[in-house]
């Protein structure tokens, strides 16, 4: 029973991220999507755009963990602004 549950959990987790090659790319897509719908303007929006660009740069340099951290922070800022 436990092995069946574990198998189901692993399958559902892998399906959740099937649309993205990795977590960093998923975060970039999420930030891009949220930026189109945000009500943020001015310096706040520019900061998020800068963070998104820096995240892409870090990812391209192979520094994925740093990129992921920065992109998650940008997404959180966008999410907070939407609340």
Protein Blocks (a to p, Z undefined) as FASTA:
>chain_A
ZZmmmmmmmmmmmmmmmmpgbfklmmmmmmmmmmmmpcbehjllmmmmmmmmmmmmmmmn
opamlmmmmmmmmmmmmmmmmZZ
